[in-house]
Amino acid sequence: MQKDLFQIKDKVAVITGGAGVLGGAIASGLAAAGVKVGILGRTAGKVDAKVAEIQSQGGTAMPLVADVLQQDQLESAREQVLSKWGQIDFLLNVAGGNRAGATIGPDQNFFDLSITDFDAVVALNLKGTVLPTYVFGQPMAEQGSGSIINISSLTAQQPFTRVVGYAAAKAAIDNFTKWLAVEMAAKFGAHIRVNAIAPGVFIGEQNRRLLLDESEQLTPRGNTIIEHTPMRRFGEPDELVGTSIWLCSAASAFITGIVVPVDGGFSAFSGV
Ligand SMILES: NC(=O)c1ccc[n+]([C@@H]2O[C@H](COP(=O)([O-])OP(=O)(O)OC[C@H]3O[C@@H](n4cnc5c(N)ncnc54)[C@H](O)[C@@H]3O)[C@@H](O)[C@H]2O)c1
């Protein structure tokens, strides 16, 4: 039995969406555990600011400016990580999100859906996970070890009203997580694992106005979510750190292909 099952010090992680709300909290948490973190995002200013924040707290981080939908940019980011740190142990696919046109408004129905926005949301959440995995998973396959963590959502298994494109794409993430877990174990051995986290509802930049009004009071939708959450609150981004460390570390050595809800009991509650 390994002495410290959760030890991940000196490992190397790439975190897509690492300058966002949830990815940023996970990045800070992994850095505090001694992991060298590559913060990958499209906007240099945001990525640089997150790297500076981690460094100011004594962590090790590098900026990786890339779009998760651009293979050449991801490959260049991979070369930056490998030339500086020599390995990639963890990939956290956190970049993702929704678009207004792929959401059905309160006074709309399915036939008002923008197919262009639907395509964009599916691309960001699904291809935006598959492509970084394709690029950053290759060094893991070569070294015969690694942990990949995708970000799903509660809406993958119990679709929320209105968010049709997002829900479909996150359902595909659950499927891809299982598919790739089998593929990696079968073709590259037991030390490459693929799992997902399904966060409950956390207040982020993208969903803030859906959940809270301008005076920070719950909207009707925010209230419905709280009523369906046994813990009666939204999640705090830091509350994703423990599950991330567990899924990266030897503590989860025999776990692959699962989706872990971190949701205050939402997915366990039938509503009655
Ligand atoms: N906030 C929630 O309640 C919640 C719940 C379940 C799942 N999620 C998922 O968690 C993840 C993070 O969400 P968040 O709330 O932190 O949102 P966020 O907007 O703060 O973070 C997403 C990050 O991804 C980046 N990004 C977007 N498109 C990109 C692209 N093409 N290339 C590179 N980077 C790109 C954004 O710049 C941003 O930094 C998303 O996948 C989201 O779907 C969020």
The ligand as a Tripos MOL2 file, in Angstrom:
@<TRIPOS>MOLECULE
LIG
   44    48     1     0     0
SMALL
NO_CHARGES

@<TRIPOS>ATOM
      1 N1        -20.8790   26.5690  -13.3730 N.am      1 LIG1
      2 C1        -21.6550   25.4860  -13.2800 C.2       1 LIG1
      3 O1        -22.6250   25.4480  -12.5030 O.2       1 LIG1
      4 C2        -21.3530   24.2590  -14.0710 C.ar      1 LIG1
      5 C3        -22.0780   23.0970  -13.8230 C.ar      1 LIG1
      6 C4        -21.7880   21.9490  -14.5460 C.ar      1 LIG1
      7 C5        -20.7960   21.9570  -15.4850 C.ar      1 LIG1
      8 N2        -20.0990   23.1080  -15.7240 N.ar      1 LIG1
      9 C6        -19.0420   23.0440  -16.7100 C.3       1 LIG1
     10 O2        -17.8340   23.3920  -16.0730 O.3       1 LIG1
     11 C7        -16.9460   23.9550  -17.0230 C.3       1 LIG1
     12 C8        -16.4510   25.3070  -16.5310 C.3       1 LIG1
     13 O3        -17.5510   26.1610  -16.3300 O.3       1 LIG1
     14 P1        -17.4290   27.5670  -15.5760 P.3       1 LIG1
     15 O4        -18.7230   27.7950  -14.8930 O.co2     1 LIG1
     16 O5        -16.1590   27.6120  -14.8140 O.co2     1 LIG1
     17 O6        -17.3940   28.5510  -16.8240 O.3       1 LIG1
     18 P2        -16.3200   29.6620  -17.2240 P.3       1 LIG1
     19 O7        -16.9130   30.4000  -18.3760 O.co2     1 LIG1
     20 O8        -15.8960   30.4570  -16.0420 O.co2     1 LIG1
     21 O9        -15.0780   28.7970  -17.6950 O.3       1 LIG1
     22 C9        -14.9570   28.2470  -18.9710 C.3       1 LIG1
     23 C10       -13.6110   28.6160  -19.5030 C.3       1 LIG1
     24 O10       -13.4300   27.9810  -20.7530 O.3       1 LIG1
     25 C11       -12.8210   28.9060  -21.6290 C.3       1 LIG1
     26 N3        -13.1430   28.5880  -23.0200 N.ar      1 LIG1
     27 C12       -14.3450   28.7200  -23.6270 C.ar      1 LIG1
     28 N4        -14.2380   28.3730  -24.9150 N.ar      1 LIG1
     29 C13       -12.9450   28.0250  -25.1260 C.ar      1 LIG1
     30 C14       -12.2230   27.5880  -26.2490 C.ar      1 LIG1
     31 N5        -12.8000   27.4430  -27.4530 N.pl3     1 LIG1
     32 N6        -10.9150   27.3150  -26.1010 N.ar      1 LIG1
     33 C15       -10.3050   27.4640  -24.9060 C.ar      1 LIG1
     34 N7        -10.9360   27.8810  -23.7890 N.ar      1 LIG1
     35 C16       -12.2510   28.1620  -23.9110 C.ar      1 LIG1
     36 C17       -13.4130   30.2480  -21.2250 C.3       1 LIG1
     37 O11       -12.6150   31.3230  -21.6650 O.3       1 LIG1
     38 C18       -13.4510   30.1120  -19.7060 C.3       1 LIG1
     39 O12       -12.2330   30.5420  -19.1260 O.3       1 LIG1
     40 C19       -17.7070   24.0200  -18.3310 C.3       1 LIG1
     41 O13       -17.4310   22.8450  -19.0830 O.3       1 LIG1
     42 C20       -19.1440   23.9980  -17.8820 C.3       1 LIG1
     43 O14       -19.9930   23.5180  -18.8800 O.3       1 LIG1
     44 C21       -20.3420   24.2540  -15.0440 C.ar      1 LIG1
@<TRIPOS>BOND
     1     1     2 1
     2     2     3 2
     3     2     4 1
     4     4     5 ar
     5     4    44 ar
     6     5     6 ar
     7     6     7 ar
     8     7     8 ar
     9     8     9 1
    10     8    44 ar
    11     9    10 1
    12     9    42 1
    13    10    11 1
    14    11    12 1
    15    11    40 1
    16    12    13 1
    17    13    14 1
    18    14    15 2
    19    14    16 1
    20    14    17 1
    21    17    18 1
    22    18    19 2
    23    18    20 1
    24    18    21 1
    25    21    22 1
    26    22    23 1
    27    23    24 1
    28    23    38 1
    29    24    25 1
    30    25    26 1
    31    25    36 1
    32    26    27 ar
    33    26    35 ar
    34    27    28 ar
    35    28    29 ar
    36    29    30 ar
    37    29    35 ar
    38    30    31 1
    39    30    32 ar
    40    32    33 ar
    41    33    34 ar
    42    34    35 ar
    43    36    37 1
    44    36    38 1
    45    38    39 1
    46    40    41 1
    47    40    42 1
    48    42    43 1
@<TRIPOS>SUBSTRUCTURE
     1 LIG1         1 GROUP 0 **** ****
